[in-house]
Amino acid sequence: MQYLDPFLVAKHGDESIFSKLAFWQDAMDKAPDMFFYIKLVTDMNETKVIILDIDQVRTSSPTARRMLRLIQDRLDR
């Protein structure tokens, strides 16, 4: 699943001429705060969904909270 946080897209959407010239950088280098990992941790009777940042550290950023709400909404359907 791909999720593009509209707040982060707006923040990074206006690329400067210099960042466009940096063709050797990939998207993770240009905007690492836009990439997350979703980790599922299972226990006997439950599964927890954890959002990790680019460094694979648990995060509770506004984007992570929006992602968790979106996942919860999808699972409730």
N, C-alpha and C positions, 0 to 999 in steps of 0.2 A: 504494500500500500504506500502511496506517495501522498504526503501532506505538505502543502505549501502554506505556511502561516502568512496571512495577508499583511500582518504588521511587519514581519521581517522582510517580505517581498518589497513592501513600500520603502523600507529602510535601505535595502540593497539594490533596489530597482534602478536607481539613477546612477549608472556607472559613469565615472569620469573618463575622459579621453585616455588618460594614462593607464587606468585599469583595463580598458579595452585593448590597449597595446600589449599588455602583459599576457600574450597568448600562451606562454609556457606554464602559466598557473592554471590549475584545474579549479573547479567550483569550490572544493573543500578549502583550498588555499585562500580563495578570494572572500568567502563568507562562511567560516567554520561554524558560526552560531546558527546556521540554518540546517545543520545536519545532526540527526539524533539516531540512536539505536533503541529499538524496542526489545526489552528482555522479558521473557516469561519465566517465572519461578514457580515451580509446582511443589505442592505439599500433598499430603495424603488426600485431602478432600477439596482443596482449593488451588487456584492458580492466581498469582499476582502479576500484574503488568507494571513494569518499571521502565521509566524513560531515562536513557543515559545520554550524556552529551558526547561531543566528538572525541573526547578523551576517555570515553566509556566510564564516566563517573556519574552516579545518580544525580539527577537534577530535578528541581521543582520550579523551573523558570515559568514565566507566563505561557510560553509556547508549549512546554511540556504539559502544563495543566490543561491547555486547550486540546492537545492531542489525546490525553486521557479521557476528557469529556467526550470527544468524538468517538473514541473506541467504545466507551460505555454506551453511548447512544446507539451505535451499530449493533452491539451485543444485545441490547434490550429489545431490538426489533424482532 
